[in-house]
């Protein structure tokens, strides 16, 4: 499972998918205020092998110590997470409850649903069939101070139906706890939405892979202490204690049958595919050819499901800044030496092999297809990238191409990475690169070297 999100989301050379109202790569969906609809989408396979995992056949969560014990020998040691989940021996998920709290004075919501290969399953059938276990509560700490509303009650000034975001669209539930100037609750209380007694068991890998929840207005799990890195706060909690990333969450499940790695002489090919990548029925495939000259050609294809329609997506390449930290003329961002209006970028090498006698640079070319735009975003990285720069979190130059997704239509990107010796001009090297892309095939030429990659994994290098 490719479920983790780092301090900043695209902290490695990967494929990123982003809500269109945010700055690509660094924006945070959970921080979008009232007025823009977004989706909280929790990848459940990642929850199975986390510290907040459910119990399984061999391991049981012990609330007294907040750790896991073996069922067959509960007095022998412990684990911080479910070991069945770590070894992918448990995909069963028993969903009992769903909960979130309002982080804004008004929140509108659609009915939460489970999504995955088996389709969509609403947690209840409609706003006219809301179960009495669906409640809006006022809480102080864990104490319920009053019941605001529950299913089958008449609508009141706090809870009512409203028009959806588009004219003629479905109705949505609006929950109102007063205005910021005149709140309808005490300062030390909060409104909490709960749905109990769901009691549904399913396969979280092959059945329903995400709990998907569309809402307008900021929400949070209310459990605290989770996902604080980079504002990846959980939007809701499950079963009273389980929470996981709900925004900017890749959540990919590796399709093992897609894996390939092979050599032909001094040229190499590799590929992989992840399903459930950002969306419950979305998939990302990466195919690569590495030539004996050191050219790396990367074909990324992304098939978005309906929940990713209108989002932005594209490959991110993390390039080293031109200057060291002490010489940085933009200490809050890091020096940017690229022109974001062109489709290629160049930067110093991050490091060198022991046998290299000359310093190297890298040129990254991304095919300038229809609808593609290009840019550079400086952001922090994790220490494994930045420690060589003399700082734990040194800004990197995230050089990327992106496009607006259409549900059901595959978006293809072709990147060409060419190393060259420091001192050489980058422009003449870029002029030697030509690329052609269709949904079935792609081709890149770098001078006299030509590389082709096909949809089914056909590849060829000619000179």
N, C-alpha and C positions, 0 to 999 in steps of 0.2 A: 504494500500500500504506500502511495506517495501522498501522504496526508498532511505532513507537517508544513507549517508556515513559519518562517524565520522572523528575526527582529523586524526586518522589512521583507515583503513578500517575495520579490524576484531576486533573492540573494544569490542565486546561481544562474548559470546559462541555461535557462529553461523557457517554456512557453507560458505566457501569462494571459489571463482573461480578466477584464476589468469593467465595472459599471461605467456607462458612458458619461455620466455627469462628473466624474472624478478625473484628477490628473493621472495619466497612465502610470502604473507601477506603484506610486507612492500614496495614492488616495486610499481612504478607508470607507468602505460601504457603511459600516456601523456608525460612522460619524455624520452621515447625511441627515440633516434636520427635517422636520415636518415640511411637507410640500413636494417631496419626491419619493415615489414608490421604489422599493428595493426588496431583495429576497434574502432572508436568512436561511441558509442551506447547510445543514449539518451532515457531513459525511460519516455515516454510522460505522463503516468498517474501521475507520481510524479510532473511534471510541472503544471498539472491542479490545484493542491492545494498549489502552491508556491506563493511567492511574484511576480513572473514573469508570472503568469498564464494569459491565454486569458480571455477576457470578456465572460459572459455567460448570461443566460436568466434573472437573477435577479441582477447581479453585473457587473459593467462596470469599466474598468480601466480608471483613470483620469490622463493624462500625466502631467497636471499642478502641481499636488501635489504628483505624483508618488505613488498613493494609489488607493484603490477601493471604489466606491460609489454605494449605492443602486440605481437601475434604477427607482423604484417607488417613492423614496424620496431622491434625490441626496444631499439635504442639511442636512440630518440627519446622522451625524457621518461618519465614514469611517472604512475601514479594511485594514490591511497590505497585505492580500492575498485575493483570491477569495473565499468567504464563501461557494458558491455552491460547489467548489472543496473540501473544508475542510470537508463538510458533504456528499461527494460523490454523489451530485445531478447533476453533470455536467460531462459528458464524451465526449462531442462534441469538436472537435478540427478543426479549420479552418487554414490550412497551407497556408501562403501567400508567404514567402520568406525564403531563406537559405543563410548563410554567414559565412565565416571564413577568417582569415588572416594567411599568412605564418609566421612561427616563425623560419624558416630555409631557407637557400638559394635555396634549391630544395625541392619540394613536388610533389609526384605522387599520383594519386587518381583514384579510381573507381567511378562509378556513384552512388551517394547517393540513398538510397531506404528506403521506409517505410516497416516495417516487423511486423508480428503479426499473430494471428489466421487465418486471411484471406489470408495469404501468403505474397508474396513480391510484392511491386509496385515501380518500378524505377521512379525517379523524371523526367527523360526523357528517350526516347527509345533507344538511342545509341549514340556513338561518331560521327556517320555520320548524326545524327538528333538533334544536339545540338541547342536548341532554341536561338534566338538572345538576350533573357533576361538573358542568362548565360554570365557573364562578368568577366574579370580579370582587376582590376583597380589599379592604384597607388593613394594612399591617403596620405594627410597630415592632421592629425586630422580627421575631418569629411569632409574635402574638397577633391574632386576628382581632382588630378593634371594632370592625363592623362589616357586615355583608352588604356590598353595594348592589349586587345583582346576581341572579343565577338563571340558568336555562328554564324556559317556560314562564318566567315572570314577565309582567308587562314592561315595556320599555319605560325608562325614566330619564331624568335630565343628565345622568351620567353615561348611560348605555343606550344606544339607539342604532338603527340602520341608516346608512347614507349612500349616496350615489358613488359608484366606482370611479376610477381615475379617467375613464373615457366615456363620452356620451353614449348611452345605450348599453354600457357594460353592466356586469353583475353588481348587485348591492354588496356593500361591505359593512362591517361592524365598526362603529365609532365609540371610543371610550374616552371620556372627558373628565379630568380631575380639576377643573377650574383653570383660570388664566394664571400666568406668572404673577400678575399684579394682584389678583384676588383668587388664590387657590381655595378649593373646596375641601382641603384636608389640612391637618396639622403639619407643621414643619418637619417633625420627626417621624412622620408616617409616609406610606407609599401605597399606590394602587398595584395590586398583583392579580394577574389573570392565571387561573388554574383550570386544568381539565384532568380529572381523576378517573380511575376505574376504566381505563382504555382496554387493558387486558387482551393484548394481541401479540402473538408470537410469530416470527417470520425469519427468513434467511437474509442477513444483512449484506451478503455478498452477491447472491444470485437472485434475490427477490426484490426487496426494497432497500436501496443503498443510501438514501438521504431522507431526512425530515426537512421538508421544504415549506417555508412560511413567508408569504408576501405581506409587507406592511408599509405604512406611511407614518413616520415619526420614530424617534429613537427608542429602543428597548434594551434591556439587559437581563442577564440571568438572575442577578441579585445574590448570587452565591459568593462572589468576591474572590480575589486571589488567583484568578485563572486568566491566562491569555493577556497579561498586562504588557507583554513585549509588543511594541509597535501598535498598540491599541487593538489587538486582536481579542477583544472581550467577547465572551460567549453571549449570544443574544437571548438564549433560553436554556432551561435545564430540563432533564428528563428523569423520571423515576426518583425525584427528590434529591439526587446527589450527582447525577451524571451531566456533565457539560463538556462541550468540545467546540472547536472553531466553527463558527456559523457564518462568517464573512471571509471573503478572499481565501477560501479553503479549497485547495486542489482536489484532495480526496480521491486521487486516482487509484484504480485497482489494476495491477499489471495483468495483461493477457499473456500468459506464459507461452502459448503457442505462437505468438508473434515474434519471439526472440530469434535473432539470427546474427551470426558473426562468422565471417569467412575471409580468406585471403586468396588473392591471385597474384603470384609473384610478390612484388613489394607494395601492392595496392590492397586495401582492406575495405570491407563493408560490414555494417551493423545496423540493426533496427530493433525497435520495441514499440508497443502500443499500450496505452492506458485507457480504460473506460472509466466512467463516472468522474471524468476530469472536469471539475468545476460544475458540471451539470449532471443530473442523474442518468441521462442517456446520451451524453456527449463523449467523444473519444479523441485522443491526441495520438498521432503516429509520428515518430521521428526516424528518418532513414539517413544514414551518413556514409560517405565514401572518403577515405583518407588515402591520398596518392603518395607515391614514393618521393615526390618533390616536397611533401609537407602541406599540400593544399587540402583543406577540409571542406567538403561540400555537404550541406545539411538541408534535407527536405522535410519541412514540418507541414502536416496536414491536420486540420481540426474540423470535426463534424459536430456542430452545435445542436443541441436539442432545443425545444421550444422555449425553455426557461432562459436560455442564453441569447435569444433573439434581440438584436440591437446593441449587444455588448461589444466592446472593443477587445481585440486579441492580436497577439503576435509574439515572435521570438525576441528574447532579451539577451544581449551579449554584454557581459560586464568587463569593461576595458579599464586599464590602469590610467589614472590621471597623469597629466604631463609633468606636474611639479610635485615635490615632496611636501609634507605637511608644513614644515617650517617656512617654506617659500610660498605658501598658498596665499593668493591674493583675494580669495573668497572663502574665508575660514568656515562660513556656515554651509557652504555647498561643495567646495572643492573646485579646482580649476577645470574648466571645460574648454577643450581645444578643438571641438568639432563644429562643423556647420550643420545644424539640424535640418536644413532645407534640402540636402542632397541625400542620396540613398546609400552612401558609403562613409565609413568612419575609419580612423587609424589612431593607434596609441602605442606606447612602449610595451614591450613584453612584461608580463608579471614576473617572470623568472627565466633563468637560462640553465641548460644542461651543463654538466661539468666540462664536457668536451668542446663546447662552443667558445670560439675565440673572439667573436665579434658580437656586439650588442644587437638585438633584434627588435623589430617593431611588428605590429600586426595590422593588416587591413581587413575590415569586415564589409562585404558587399551584400546588400539585400535586394533581391529582384524588385524593380520598380513597376509592379503590375498595377492594373486598374484598381482604384480605390485605396491604394496603399499610401500611408503617410509615414514619415520618419522623424525621429527625435532623439534627444539625449536628456536623461534625467539623472542628476547627481543624488545619491542617497548613501546611507550607512551600509556597512556590510558586517558579516560575522567575523570574528577574529581570525579564523583560518584563512580568510582572504586578505585581511587588512594588517595582520601582525608584521608582515615584512615592511610595511610602510611606517612603522614606529608608533602606531596608534591602534587601540582595540577596535575602534569604529571609524575607519577612515572613509570619507566619501568616495564612491566609485562612479564611473561614467557608464550608466546603463544606456547603451546604444541599441535602438530597437526600430522595427517596422511594425505597423499595426493596420488593421482594417476593421470595418464594422461588420459584425456577423449577421447572417440571415439563417434562421432555423432551417435545418435540413439540407443546407448547401455547404459543401466542403470548401474551406478556405485553405489555400496552399501558399506557403512561403518557401523561398529558396535563398539560403545564405551561403556565401563563399568566403572562406577565411584564408588569407594569403600572408605568410610571414615574409619579411624582407629585412635587409640589413639597415641598421640605423645610419643615416646620412643620405640614403637614397630618397628621391622625391616620391611621394605617394601618388600624385596625379598620373604619371605615366603608367604606374602599375594598375590603377583603376581603369585606365583606357584600354588595357589589354583584356579586360574581363567582359564577357558577353553572356547573357542568360536568357533562356526561353522556358516558359512554364505553362503547362495545362494541368487539368485535374488528373490526367493519366500519366503524363511523363514530364520530366524536366531535364534541362541540359545546360551545362556551364562550360565555357571555354576560357582558359587562362593562358594566353599566348598560344602555343602549339599543343597544349594538353586539353583534351575534351572529356568531360565526364557526363554520363547520363544515368538517371535513376527513374525506374518505372513504378507504377502504383503497386504492382505485385512483387516488388523487390528485385526486378531485373536491373542489373547495373553493368556499366562498361566504362573502361578508361582507354582512350586511344591517344596516340602521339604521332 
